[in-house]
Amino acid sequence: MPDMDLPDTPKGSRFGWPRPARLEEFEARLQVKGLATDRIVFQGLNQDLPIIRLPIDLPKYRLVNGRTASLQVEHLAINPDLRSDLFSGDPEMWDAQEAQHELLLKLGRLSDLDGYFEDTAHKQVNPLLLDEEGFVVNGNRRLSMWRQLLHEEPEKYGHFEHIEVVVLPHATEKDINRLEAQLQIEKDIRADYSWDAQANMMIAKMERDDIKAEELCKLYKMKDTEFTQLLDMRSYADEYLRSRDKADRWSEVSGQEHTFQRLVQSRSKLSGVGRKEIFKEAAFALIDDPTAVGRLYIAIPELAANLDKVVERLANELNLDTAAPDDDLDDLFGGGHSDESDVQQTALIQALQNPDQRTQARETIGEVLETERQVKKDVKKAGYLLDQCAKANSFLTAAAKEGLRPESKITGVAKQLDEIETRVAAIRAYLAKHA
């Protein structure tokens, strides 16, 4: 951004009056007698706090806003020319308030708040909650919508020129956190936090406010297991985004809550460091383009359940380099590994990490999962044995007729034939016994 000092917001701007003007206005408005009150559970007490009317331009947005936690990070990633402390620096600055306004508008549109308040019959009902400095503790999205509507069509939305607010008494950051948690749990026209915004908010509160995980669980009425799973999901999503050169682009995964939930749950059931890593990389490949497997929240557990079959097919069909070691993957196995299976697993992980092989990997995984789905459907049929043998015969007939060509890949074919002969012997033994 240009090398210049940004002035504080002038009185009359859409994004908040200067602090002295805000405090002066509060003092004058709160001296009026006979004000209506709003009951709020705050600081462990039922408090009846006066409701005052203020110009809509007076309040400032609270930048430490859980709902915009992911959007703020993404905004900085998309706009690297902006100052890095845009959302963590001085909240009075105009550029920070303007950026937060746009993010809040985006959230409001996602939850159809814009459509709701575009109807002039829908006016303000509940007062906004401001802290003693004039920053909005609750109602940021509503405020952004009202400001935007008033700015675009002042005659139509003149009823938003003044808004009702409650100014909270002096409070600590922990008091505000408790109130925010309480209000988040309540249900009204406010949208639920996206899973990634909630996870990023939790991380921020632990790192910025030094709040322990146990206290956050208590504040947001979460079980320890739910909290741990949420942060694990965020960790995998963060790793996925970074591996695709999309660091902090949280909108890319915001709609994949169930996918990352299944990834965490399924990976925890697998044994072996190498198998877990292969599963993760294979899942990442599916997330890139799930059209090969359908619904990811179903395909991810299926991938885990059929991982050995998937690994076998991938090993046969991808170009594996078993000669070139990878220091990072070598460390994954504890260093100095020489076991043949570990070498193959390392090569397969490298192949799945290679962008040039991901399409082939997805198609192969999709074929394996579809085959296994069909097997589950067919296995209940009385004629299952005959049907499968007929299919195998059909495939082998086609292989013998069309596949015996000089250009055909023959690596691994002998191994497949050995396994086929073993299966045929088992079936013949069964027929001899039960004929």
N, C-alpha and C positions, 0 to 999 in steps of 0.2 A: 504494500500500500504506500501512498505518498508519504514522504518524511515531513509530517506536520503535526502540530498539536491540535487534537480535536477538542473543541470547547464543550463545556457542560451543556446539557440540554436547556435551551432558553424557555422561559415561561411561555406557554401557549403552544409548544411543540406537541405532537401527538404522542411522544414517547416519554413523558414525564417532566414535571417541573424540577428545578434545582432543589436540593435538600432544604435550605433555609426557607424557601417559599412553601414547600410542602408542610414543614413543621409549623410555620406561622398559620397556614390555612387550617390545619388540624386544631390548633389551639382556639382559633376563632369559632370554628363550627361546633366544637365540643362544649362551648360555654352556653349554647342555646338551651333553654329549659324545656322540659317536657318531651325530650326525644324518645322515640320508640326504641326498644331494645331487642337484641337477638341473644338467645341463650346458647352458650358455647361451653363445652366441656374442655377446659384448658388449664394446664398446670395442676391437674388433679382436682379441680373445683368446677362446679356449675357456676358460670359467670354470665350475668346479664349485662351485655355491653351495648352502649348507645349506637344507633344507626345514624350516619350522617350522609348528606348529599354533597358530592364533589364534582367539579368539572372532570369529564372523562379523560382529559389530557394530563391530569395531575399524577396518578400513580405510575410507578415504574415496575417493569416485569422482574420477577425473581429469577435470576439466572440459574440458581441451584435448583433446577426443576427436574424432577424425576422423569416426567414424560418426554422431555426433550434431551435426556442424557445421551442417547444414541445419535439423535439428529445433530447435536452440537459437534460431536466427534466427527461425524461424516461431513458436516459443513466445512470444517477446517481441512479435512482430507481432500475435498473437492476443490477448495479454494486456498491453495498453499501460499498465496501472496498475502493472505490476511495475517494479522498478528496472532501469534500462538496463544496468547492469554486473552483472546477476545471474550471468552465466556468465563474465564477464571480470574481475570484481573478486576479492575475497578468497574463495578456494576452501574455506576452513574454515567459512564461514557455513552454517547449517543450511538456510535457504531455498534456497540454490543446490544443496546436496546432495539435498534432497528433490525439487526440480524435475528434476535430472539423473537421479535414480532413476526417475521416471515416464517420461522419454524413453527410458532404457535398456530399461525394461519393454516399451515400444511396439516397439522394435527387436527385442527378444527374441521377442516374439509373432509379428512378421512373419516371422521365420526359424524359427518353431516350436520355439524353445528351451524354451518353457514346456511344450509337449507332451512334449518329450524328458525333461525333469527331473521332470515329474509322475509318471513311472514310477519308483517307488522303487528299482528295480533299477539305475537310472542314477545313480550317485553321482559325486563328484568324482574325476577321473583325473589331470589335470595341475594342478600348483600355479599359483595366480595370481602374477603378477609385480607387486611393489610397489616404488616408489622409496624412498629412505632416509627420506622424510617420512611414508610410509604411504599414499600415493596410488596407486591401481591403474593400472599401466601397461598390463597385458594381463589381460583377464578381467572387465572392467566389466559386460558384459551378463550373464555367468554369475552374477556376484555379485548383481546386482539380482534375477535369477530366484530364486536360492536364498534370499535375504532375504525375498522376497515369499511364497514357498511356506512358509517357516518361520513367518512372521508369521501367515499365514492358517490353517495347520494344524500347530501346533508338535509335536503328538504323532506325526503321520505323517511329518514331515520333520525329526525331531530329529537325523538324521545330518548336517544342515547347520549345527548349532550351532557347530561348530568346523571351520575350513577350513585347507587347507595352502597356504602361500605361500612365495615366495622373495623376500627383500629385496635389491634391487640395491645394489651399492656406490655411493659418491658418483659422480655423473655430471653432465655438462652437458646442456643442453636438446638440443644436437645429438646427443649420445650416445643420448638417449631417442628422438629422431626417427628415427635410424638403426635402432634396435631395433624401433620401431613399423612402419617400412617393411618390414623383414625379416619380421616376424610377419604383416603383412598379405598378403604374397605367398604365404606358406605356406598349404596347403589342409587344413582340418579341419572341425569342425562349425561354425566361425565363418562367418558370412555375409559375402559380398562387400559392399563399400561400394556404396551407390547412387551413380549417376554424379554427381548433384548434390552429395551429401555429399563425394565425393572432390574435386570441383571447388572447393567452398567451403573444404575443408580446405587445398587447395593455396594458395588466395588468402590464407587466414589465416596460413599458414606464411610466405608471402612478406611480408605486411604486418606481422605481429606479431613473427615471429622473424627477419625480414630474411634469409631463405634465398633464394638466387638460383634462377631457373628451371632453370638447368643442373644445379645440385646436386639439385633435386627430381627431375628426370628420371633422374639417376643413382641416387638413393635408391630410387625406385619402379620402376626398370627400364622407363622409358617413352622412346619415341622423341620427338625434338623436335616432329615433326609431330603425334603423338598428344597431347602436352601442349598444343600450341597449339590443336588442334581442341577439346579438352575445355574450355579456357577460353573459346573462341569460342562453344561450345554454351551455357556458363553465361551468357555475355553476352547472347545472344539470349533465353534463358529468363528472365533477369532483366528484360530490356526488355519481353517479353511480359507477365509478371506485373504490372509497373508500369503498362503500358498498360491493363490490366484492373482496376486498383485492387486488386490482390492482392499488393502488394510483400511479398517474403520468404515467401510461402506456397509453399514449395518442394515440399510434398506434392502440389500441383496438377500439377507437371510431372515428378515423380520417376519415373513410369512411361513417360515419353516420351523416353527416351534416343535411340532410333533416329530419332524424328521430328526432334529438334534436330540430330542428326548429319547426316541427309539435308539439312536446311535449310542447314547450314554448307557442306556439300559442293556442293550444287546452286547456291547463291547465288554461290559463288566462280567458277563457270563462266559466269556471265552477264556481259554487257557493258553499260555505261551505268549511271550512278548512279540515274537515274529508274527504269529497269527493275528494278534490284536492290531498290529500295525498294518498288516495287509488288509484286514477288514476295514480299518479307518480309511485307508487310501482308496479302496474300492468304493466305499460309501461316498467319499468326496467326488469320485468320478461320476457316480450316479446323480449327485446333487447338481453337477454341472448341467445335466440334461436328462431329466427323469423320464422322457418319453419312451425310452427303451424298456422301462420296467413298470410304468404306471404310477400308482400312488406310493410315494416314498415311505410314508409311515408304515406301510405294509411290506414293501420291498426290503427295507433295512433289516427287520427281524428275519425275513426269509434268507437274506444274504448271510446272516450269522448262522442260521440253522443249516445251511448248505455250503458253508465256507470251504470245506475240504473238496467238494466237487467243483466249486468255482475255481479254487486254486489249481486243481489238476487241469482244468480246461484252459485257464489263463497261461499256465506254464507251457502248454503245448502250442498255444496260438500266438502269444506275444513274443517279441524278440528279446530274449533275456541275455544279458551280458554277465556271465558268471565269472569273468576273469578280472573285471575292474572293481576293486574294493571301494567302498564309500566309508570315509572315516566316521561320519555321523551315525550311519546305520551300523557300523562296526561297534560303536559305543553302545548302541541300543541292545546288542546281544552280549555286552559285557567285555568286548574286545578280545582279540586273538581267537575268534571262532574258526574252526576248520571243518566242522560237521557239514556233510554234503547238503542236508536239508536246510541248515542255516544259510548256506551259500545261495541255495535256490530261493529261499525266502527273501534274502537281501536283494537278489537280482529282480525278483518279482515286485518288490516295493519300489525299486528304482524305475522299473517299467511303468508302474502305475503313476509315478510322479512325473513321467515324461509326457508332456502335452501331446506329442505326436502319436502316442499309443492309447490315449484315453478313449477315443471313439471306438476302437477295436475292443478295448476292455469292456466298455459299456454294453456293446452288442453281445459279446460273449456272456457276460453276466446275465443279461436279459434272456438269452436263450436257455441258460442253465435253470434260471428261476421259473421260466415258463414251462420247461420240461418237467420240473418237480411239481409244479401246480397241477399239470395234467396227470402226472403219476398218482397224485393224491385223489384226483377225481376217479381215475380208472381202477384203482386198487380195490375198490369195493365191489366191482362187477365180478360175477361168477366166471365170465370168460376172460378175465384179466390176463391170465397166463398165456392163453392162446393169442390174444390180441398183441401182447408185447413181443412174443416170439415172431408173429407175423410182421410186426413193424421192424424188428431187428433184421429179419430176412430181407425185407424190402430195402432197408438201408444198405445192407451188405451187397445185395444184388446191384444196386445203383453204384456202389463204390467199385465193385469189380468191373462193371460195364463202362463207367465214365471216368473213374479215377485212376486207372492204370495208364498214366501218361508220363512222358519223360519229365515234364515240368512240375509234376505233383510233389508236394512236400512229403517226405517219407520218415522224417524224424519223429519218433514216438509211435509209429504205426505198429511196429512189432510188439511193443508193450501193450497196446490196445488189443491186438489179436490174442496175445497170451491171456489177457483178462477175459476176453470173450470165450476162449476155449475153456477156461476155468468155470465160468458161469454155465456154459453148455453142459459140461460134465456134471455139475450139480443138478441141473434140471433132469438130465438123463437118469441120474441115480434116483431122483425122486419118482420119476415115471416108472422105473423098474420096480420100485418098492410098492407103489400104489396101483399098478396096472391090474 
